Amino acid sequence: MVKQKQKKDEIDFKSYGIPEKVKVGSVYYDIIFPYLFNEDSAYVGLHEHDSLTIKLGIMSPSHQSEYLPKQRIYQYFLHEVIHAVDSIFCDCLLTEAEVEALSMAWHAILIENNINICKNINIMPKRLKIFSLYYDIQFTEFKDTEDQSICSNNSCAIVMSNVVKDLDPQLQKMLLVYMTNCIIDRIFELRFTDERNEHLNRNFRCFSSGFYQMLYENDLESMFKCLRRGKK
């Protein structure tokens, strides 16, 4: 049976919850959604740094007669926003494959967890689910007082110094976002947490700070709540 395509003017695009603007750093990106790419185009999203615009489509690139499900649109939205963060904070350091890995991971993380980045910011989660694994968030006393945190994929833990407890809640969550990005880096075998390359590591910390700021300023965590518990 061929499913008849719903007419564009019959769809309530506001119900998708895609914001009209996103603040990244000190600038605002206009979000054009839905944007109709050419029928022969494989694009479903496009980040344009010069015009500060993100274009987001709604049609499946492989089946042009079908609309994308909301969860897929959210992933593409996150992909393009990560491009924006990378552009503003790191001068386009990330490759396309790295942006895709980060967007896939954070799409899952934002759906599966209450990180409390914007609301209830004083509450630190006790663990994070990253794909199928749970990472315990622990506090301890480090022998080296300069250390603030470590993460381990083998023991599934994010360990922070007791000193972090005395930091401003925003700084705590910023550090948590960075440590989560370190875990993503190791899961996908990216290139940023190699201690021998301090330049890349420093830029990855800068990206993580910008990514945290973007999540916080735009409260994107709330946007992803509608996808929890199997909602479409």
C-alpha positions as CSV (number, residue, x, y, z in Angstrom):
1,M,0.0,0.0,0.0
2,V,1.4,3.4,-0.9
3,K,1.0,5.9,1.8
4,Q,-0.3,9.2,0.6
5,K,2.0,12.1,1.4
6,Q,0.5,14.7,3.8
7,K,0.3,18.1,2.3
8,K,2.8,20.7,3.6
9,D,0.2,23.1,4.6
10,E,-1.6,20.4,6.7
11,I,1.5,19.9,9.0
12,D,1.9,21.9,12.2
13,F,5.6,22.6,12.0
14,K,5.5,24.6,15.3
15,S,4.7,21.3,17.0
16,Y,8.2,20.1,16.1
17,G,9.6,22.6,18.6
18,I,12.5,23.7,16.4
19,P,13.5,27.2,17.6
20,E,13.5,30.2,15.2
21,K,16.9,31.3,16.5
22,V,19.8,29.7,18.4
23,K,22.4,31.7,20.3
24,V,26.0,30.5,19.8
25,G,28.7,32.5,21.5
26,S,27.6,36.1,21.2
27,V,25.7,35.7,17.9
28,Y,22.3,34.4,16.9
29,Y,21.7,31.9,14.1
30,D,18.4,32.1,12.2
31,I,16.9,28.6,11.8
32,I,14.9,28.2,8.6
33,F,12.6,25.3,9.1
34,P,11.2,23.6,7.1
35,Y,13.6,24.5,4.3
36,L,12.9,22.8,0.9
37,F,16.2,21.6,-0.6
38,N,16.2,20.6,-4.3
39,E,14.6,17.3,-5.0
40,D,17.9,15.8,-6.2
41,S,19.8,17.1,-3.1
42,A,21.0,14.8,-0.4
43,Y,20.9,17.7,2.1
44,V,18.7,17.6,5.1
45,G,20.6,20.3,7.0
46,L,23.0,23.1,6.1
47,H,25.1,25.4,8.3
48,E,26.0,28.8,6.7
49,H,28.5,30.7,8.8
50,D,28.7,33.9,6.8
51,S,24.9,34.5,6.9
52,L,24.5,33.0,10.4
53,T,21.8,30.7,9.1
54,I,20.9,27.1,9.6
55,K,18.6,25.5,7.0
56,L,16.8,22.4,8.1
57,G,14.8,20.2,5.8
58,I,11.9,17.8,6.5
59,M,12.0,15.4,3.5
60,S,13.9,12.1,3.6
61,P,16.9,12.4,1.2
62,S,16.5,8.7,0.2
63,H,12.7,8.8,-0.1
64,Q,11.8,12.3,-1.3
65,S,8.1,11.5,-0.9
66,E,8.4,10.8,2.8
67,Y,8.7,13.2,5.7
68,L,11.4,12.6,8.3
69,P,10.4,11.5,11.8
70,K,10.8,14.1,14.5
71,Q,13.7,12.3,16.2
72,R,15.7,12.3,13.0
73,I,15.1,16.0,12.4
74,Y,16.3,16.7,16.0
75,Q,19.5,14.8,15.2
76,Y,20.1,16.8,12.0
77,F,19.3,20.0,13.9
78,L,21.9,19.1,16.5
79,H,24.4,18.2,13.8
80,E,24.1,21.7,12.2
81,V,24.2,23.5,15.6
82,I,27.5,21.6,16.4
83,H,28.9,22.9,13.1
84,A,27.9,26.4,14.4
85,V,29.7,25.9,17.7
86,D,32.7,24.6,16.0
87,S,32.7,27.5,13.6
88,I,32.4,30.2,16.3
89,F,34.7,28.7,19.0
90,C,37.2,26.5,17.0
91,D,37.5,28.0,13.5
92,C,36.0,24.8,12.0
93,L,38.3,22.3,13.7
94,L,35.9,19.3,13.4
95,T,35.6,17.1,10.4
96,E,32.2,16.1,9.1
97,A,32.7,12.6,10.6
98,E,33.5,14.1,14.0
99,V,30.4,16.4,13.9
100,E,28.3,13.4,13.0
101,A,29.7,11.3,15.9
102,L,29.1,14.1,18.4
103,S,25.6,14.8,17.2
104,M,24.7,11.1,17.3
105,A,26.1,10.8,20.8
106,W,24.5,14.0,22.2
107,H,21.2,13.1,20.5
108,A,21.1,9.9,22.6
109,I,22.4,11.6,25.8
110,L,19.9,14.4,25.8
111,I,17.0,12.0,25.2
112,E,18.1,9.5,27.9
113,N,19.3,11.7,30.7
114,N,18.3,14.6,33.0
115,I,21.6,16.5,33.1
116,N,19.9,19.7,34.5
117,I,22.0,22.0,32.4
118,C,19.5,24.9,32.5
119,K,16.8,24.0,34.9
120,N,17.6,22.6,38.4
121,I,21.2,23.4,37.7
122,N,22.2,22.8,41.3
123,I,21.3,19.1,40.9
124,M,24.2,17.0,39.7
125,P,23.1,13.6,38.1
126,K,24.5,10.5,39.8
127,R,25.1,8.8,36.5
128,L,24.8,9.3,32.7
129,K,23.6,6.9,30.1
130,I,25.7,7.1,27.0
131,F,24.3,4.7,24.4
132,S,23.9,1.4,26.2
133,L,26.3,2.0,29.1
134,Y,25.8,3.9,32.4
135,Y,28.6,6.0,33.7
136,D,28.7,6.7,37.4
137,I,29.5,10.3,38.4
138,Q,31.7,10.3,41.5
139,F,33.6,12.7,43.7
140,T,36.9,12.0,45.4
141,E,40.1,13.6,46.7
142,F,42.9,13.6,44.1
143,K,46.5,13.3,45.3
144,D,47.5,15.9,42.6
145,T,45.6,19.0,43.6
146,E,45.8,20.3,40.1
147,D,43.6,17.5,38.8
148,Q,39.9,18.2,38.7
149,S,38.4,15.2,36.9
150,I,39.1,12.0,35.1
151,C,36.9,9.7,33.0
152,S,37.2,6.0,32.3
153,N,35.4,4.0,29.6
154,N,36.6,0.8,31.1
155,S,35.2,1.4,34.6
156,C,32.3,3.5,33.2
157,A,32.9,6.4,35.6
158,I,33.3,10.1,35.6
159,V,35.3,11.1,38.7
160,M,35.6,14.7,39.8
161,S,37.6,16.3,42.6
162,N,35.8,17.2,45.8
163,V,37.0,20.8,45.0
164,V,34.5,20.8,42.1
165,K,31.7,20.7,44.6
166,D,32.6,24.2,45.7
167,L,32.5,25.6,42.2
168,D,29.6,27.5,40.7
169,P,27.0,25.0,39.4
170,Q,27.5,26.3,35.9
171,L,31.2,25.5,36.1
172,Q,30.4,22.0,37.4
173,K,28.0,21.3,34.5
174,M,30.5,22.8,32.0
175,L,33.1,20.3,33.3
176,L,30.6,17.5,33.1
177,V,29.9,18.3,29.4
178,Y,33.7,18.3,28.7
179,M,34.2,15.0,30.4
180,T,31.2,13.6,28.5
181,N,32.8,14.8,25.3
182,C,36.0,13.0,26.3
183,I,34.0,9.7,26.7
184,I,32.4,10.3,23.2
185,D,35.9,10.9,21.8
186,R,37.1,7.6,23.1
187,I,34.0,5.7,22.0
188,F,34.4,6.8,18.5
189,E,38.2,6.9,18.5
190,L,38.4,10.5,17.6
191,R,41.6,12.5,18.0
192,F,41.1,15.1,20.8
193,T,42.0,13.4,24.1
194,D,45.5,12.4,23.2
195,E,47.7,14.1,25.9
196,R,50.6,14.3,23.4
197,N,48.7,16.8,21.3
198,E,47.9,19.7,23.7
199,H,46.8,21.9,20.9
200,L,43.9,19.6,19.9
201,N,43.0,18.9,23.6
202,R,42.9,22.7,24.3
203,N,40.7,23.3,21.3
204,F,38.4,20.4,22.3
205,R,38.0,22.0,25.8
206,C,37.1,25.3,24.0
207,F,34.5,23.5,21.9
208,S,33.1,21.8,25.0
209,S,32.7,25.2,26.7
210,G,31.0,26.6,23.7
211,F,28.7,23.6,23.4
212,Y,27.8,23.9,27.0
213,Q,27.0,27.6,26.6
214,M,24.8,26.8,23.6
215,L,22.9,24.1,25.5
216,Y,22.4,26.4,28.5
217,E,21.5,29.6,26.6
218,N,18.9,27.9,24.4
219,D,17.7,25.3,26.9
220,L,17.9,22.6,24.3
221,E,17.6,19.9,27.0
222,S,13.9,20.7,27.3
223,M,13.4,20.4,23.6
224,F,14.6,16.8,23.6
225,K,12.3,15.7,26.5
226,C,9.4,15.0,24.0
227,L,11.5,12.2,22.5
228,R,11.8,10.3,25.8
229,R,10.0,7.0,26.5
230,G,9.6,6.2,22.8
231,K,7.7,9.3,21.8
232,K,8.1,10.3,18.2
